Amino acid sequence: MVLKNIRNWIIPGVFGLLLFLNPEMASAAEAAGVTTTAWWVWVLALFVFSFLLGIVAVLAGVGGGVLFVPIVSGFFPFHIDYVRGAGLLVALAGALSAGPPLLRKGMADLKLGLPMALVGSVSSIAGALVGLAMPAKNVEFLLGIVILGITAIMLKAGKSGYPEVKEPDALSRMLGISGCYFEEFGQHEVSWQVHRTPVATVLFLIIGFIGGMFGLGAGFANVPVFNLLMGVPLKVAVATSGLVLSINGSAAAWVYMFNGAVLPIIAVPAVGGMMLGSKIGAKLLPKVNTRTIRMIVITILAIAGFRSLLKGLGIW
Amino acid sequence: MVKEGKPDKLYADSVQLAYAKTLEFVSHAIIIVMALGFILYIFRLLPLTVPVETVAANWHLNATKLQMKIHHHSGWSCFEDVHTFMHGDAISYASVVFLSMATMVCLATATIAFFKEKNRIYLLITILQVLVLLVAASGKLTSGH
């Protein structure tokens, strides 16, 4: 029944809204300097779209920010500066609201997340400064490349529920990075430790830069680095990724705010819609075939990536 | 390593519990403040410094051009004085500022907890992290087209 509803209205809803939000209208508005549609229609459409995106993002196992920026910048009349500013806040708000229960259960781990967030937040500030100094066309072109790269990662990257780490590295031992949580699904306790921490730290520096530059939540990259490189169990990787991106997102968001790239008329409905949608998505999660939804989302992401790439080249 | 059965113990240390408690309070407060601020803004229950229509007519411009044209709130400008703050758009913007400050508040809690635990490494990491966020929030780092 729930799956039928997803198929019947949520996925068509996302596509329908994209069709309704005629990009020609946005382009015409940009050229003329005025929007032909009443402002509240765009704001309402953004709220509804973010709500649907919030549902789909949870079901597809991706962060809202990574879907939000390429799609909204492609199909709404807002300049990409405000979309990136709102995208960071969307990722930040989602991570904050999901954080408390995950921290209490020991799934989000401060000792794992804080060192990575420290390097990531410095580079996310640098990324935001570079991104805001670049011409919009260049940002759109590079965003297209990044989004297509993310699509490839989502298609190719594997995942490991409980990776085995035989020997923790010296840095992780010094930082005391290890933990234990209770796996509700299998009713057992899982202990974990990590390795390859120095390499992961360098990667978090790069991920932070990309996240800040394009206003993306970087869960798509944080999770594979924690899980596949460092050997963190998948659930701890996902939960701690939220903690890292809340800190990185906050650092970069200040740069956007001081550059006037945060408009409440865009940011608040996006954050509100995405948070509400995520809550509904979390409730639907056990009842739907997430593999199908994930493939649909990868397709939408690929289309948005191509559109961004072509927009950057001035073709579409 | 996987062990069967649910043991009777906590899986989070005191620092994580303190961080989680602060985060829960702050995130709930932010949702309420954001909703109220936005209602005040779009229904014009308070006067606006910049009309919504003016913002909408210029949201296709990049941030630098929009600031030059309409002087929308940025950084800490909504808190300049009481008169400025008592506007619907300023309050809505302030709610976004609160959202960006949430992590800093939680990290301050973690810093105190690490200090009490005498965990010097993580005390240093959290202090450095708060400093990074304070530098970002100071507005010293600006860019633009």
Boltz contact constraints between the chains, C-beta under 6 A:
constraints:
  - contact:
      token1: [A, 29]
      token2: [B, 60]
      max_distance: 6.0
  - contact:
      token1: [A, 30]
      token2: [B, 60]
      max_distance: 6.0
  - contact:
      token1: [A, 34]
      token2: [B, 57]
      max_distance: 6.0
  - contact:
      token1: [A, 39]
      token2: [B, 56]
      max_distance: 6.0
  - contact:
      token1: [A, 77]
      token2: [B, 60]
      max_distance: 6.0
  - contact:
      token1: [A, 78]
      token2: [B, 59]
      max_distance: 6.0
  - contact:
      token1: [A, 79]
      token2: [B, 60]
      max_distance: 6.0
  - contact:
      token1: [A, 79]
      token2: [B, 62]
      max_distance: 6.0
  - contact:
      token1: [A, 81]
      token2: [B, 62]
      max_distance: 6.0
  - contact:
      token1: [A, 81]
      token2: [B, 63]
      max_distance: 6.0
  - contact:
      token1: [A, 96]
      token2: [B, 27]
      max_distance: 6.0
  - contact:
      token1: [A, 96]
      token2: [B, 102]
      max_distance: 6.0
  - contact:
      token1: [A, 97]
      token2: [B, 27]
      max_distance: 6.0
  - contact:
      token1: [A, 99]
      token2: [B, 23]
      max_distance: 6.0
  - contact:
      token1: [A, 100]
      token2: [B, 20]
      max_distance: 6.0
  - contact:
      token1: [A, 100]
      token2: [B, 23]
      max_distance: 6.0
  - contact:
      token1: [A, 100]
      token2: [B, 24]
      max_distance: 6.0
  - contact:
      token1: [A, 103]
      token2: [B, 16]
      max_distance: 6.0
  - contact:
      token1: [A, 103]
      token2: [B, 19]
      max_distance: 6.0
  - contact:
      token1: [A, 103]
      token2: [B, 20]
      max_distance: 6.0
  - contact:
      token1: [A, 104]
      token2: [B, 12]
      max_distance: 6.0
  - contact:
      token1: [A, 104]
      token2: [B, 20]
      max_distance: 6.0
  - contact:
      token1: [A, 105]
      token2: [B, 11]
      max_distance: 6.0
  - contact:
      token1: [A, 106]
      token2: [B, 11]
      max_distance: 6.0
  - contact:
      token1: [A, 106]
      token2: [B, 12]
      max_distance: 6.0
  - contact:
      token1: [A, 110]
      token2: [B, 16]
      max_distance: 6.0
  - contact:
      token1: [A, 114]
      token2: [B, 125]
      max_distance: 6.0
  - contact:
      token1: [A, 115]
      token2: [B, 125]
      max_distance: 6.0
  - contact:
      token1: [A, 118]
      token2: [B, 125]
      max_distance: 6.0
  - contact:
      token1: [A, 118]
      token2: [B, 128]
      max_distance: 6.0
  - contact:
      token1: [A, 118]
      token2: [B, 129]
      max_distance: 6.0
  - contact:
      token1: [A, 121]
      token2: [B, 132]
      max_distance: 6.0
  - contact:
      token1: [A, 122]
      token2: [B, 132]
      max_distance: 6.0
  - contact:
      token1: [A, 125]
      token2: [B, 136]
      max_distance: 6.0
  - contact:
      token1: [A, 129]
      token2: [B, 143]
      max_distance: 6.0
  - contact:
      token1: [A, 132]
      token2: [B, 143]
      max_distance: 6.0
  - contact:
      token1: [A, 132]
      token2: [B, 144]
      max_distance: 6.0
  - contact:
      token1: [A, 133]
      token2: [B, 143]
      max_distance: 6.0
  - contact:
      token1: [A, 181]
      token2: [B, 11]
      max_distance: 6.0
  - contact:
      token1: [A, 182]
      token2: [B, 6]
      max_distance: 6.0
  - contact:
      token1: [A, 188]
      token2: [B, 2]
      max_distance: 6.0
  - contact:
      token1: [A, 188]
      token2: [B, 3]
      max_distance: 6.0
  - contact:
      token1: [A, 188]
      token2: [B, 4]
      max_distance: 6.0
  - contact:
      token1: [A, 189]
      token2: [B, 3]
      max_distance: 6.0
  - contact:
      token1: [A, 189]
      token2: [B, 7]
      max_distance: 6.0
  - contact:
      token1: [A, 190]
      token2: [B, 2]
      max_distance: 6.0
  - contact:
      token1: [A, 191]
      token2: [B, 1]
      max_distance: 6.0
  - contact:
      token1: [A, 246]
      token2: [B, 103]
      max_distance: 6.0
  - contact:
      token1: [A, 247]
      token2: [B, 103]
      max_distance: 6.0
  - contact:
      token1: [A, 250]
      token2: [B, 100]
      max_distance: 6.0
  - contact:
      token1: [A, 250]
      token2: [B, 103]
      max_distance: 6.0
  - contact:
      token1: [A, 251]
      token2: [B, 133]
      max_distance: 6.0
  - contact:
      token1: [A, 251]
      token2: [B, 136]
      max_distance: 6.0
  - contact:
      token1: [A, 253]
      token2: [B, 100]
      max_distance: 6.0
  - contact:
      token1: [A, 254]
      token2: [B, 100]
      max_distance: 6.0
  - contact:
      token1: [A, 254]
      token2: [B, 136]
      max_distance: 6.0
  - contact:
      token1: [A, 254]
      token2: [B, 137]
      max_distance: 6.0
  - contact:
      token1: [A, 255]
      token2: [B, 141]
      max_distance: 6.0
  - contact:
      token1: [A, 257]
      token2: [B, 75]
      max_distance: 6.0
  - contact:
      token1: [A, 258]
      token2: [B, 75]
      max_distance: 6.0
  - contact:
      token1: [A, 258]
      token2: [B, 139]
      max_distance: 6.0
  - contact:
      token1: [A, 258]
      token2: [B, 142]
      max_distance: 6.0
  - contact:
      token1: [A, 259]
      token2: [B, 63]
      max_distance: 6.0
  - contact:
      token1: [A, 259]
      token2: [B, 142]
      max_distance: 6.0
  - contact:
      token1: [A, 259]
      token2: [B, 143]
      max_distance: 6.0
  - contact:
      token1: [A, 259]
      token2: [B, 144]
      max_distance: 6.0
  - contact:
      token1: [A, 260]
      token2: [B, 63]
      max_distance: 6.0
  - contact:
      token1: [A, 260]
      token2: [B, 67]
      max_distance: 6.0
  - contact:
      token1: [A, 260]
      token2: [B, 72]
      max_distance: 6.0
  - contact:
      token1: [A, 260]
      token2: [B, 74]
      max_distance: 6.0
  - contact:
      token1: [A, 261]
      token2: [B, 63]
      max_distance: 6.0
  - contact:
      token1: [A, 262]
      token2: [B, 96]
      max_distance: 6.0
  - contact:
      token1: [A, 264]
      token2: [B, 92]
      max_distance: 6.0
  - contact:
      token1: [A, 264]
      token2: [B, 93]
      max_distance: 6.0
  - contact:
      token1: [A, 264]
      token2: [B, 96]
      max_distance: 6.0
  - contact:
      token1: [A, 265]
      token2: [B, 55]
      max_distance: 6.0
  - contact:
      token1: [A, 267]
      token2: [B, 96]
      max_distance: 6.0
  - contact:
      token1: [A, 268]
      token2: [B, 34]
      max_distance: 6.0
  - contact:
      token1: [A, 268]
      token2: [B, 38]
      max_distance: 6.0
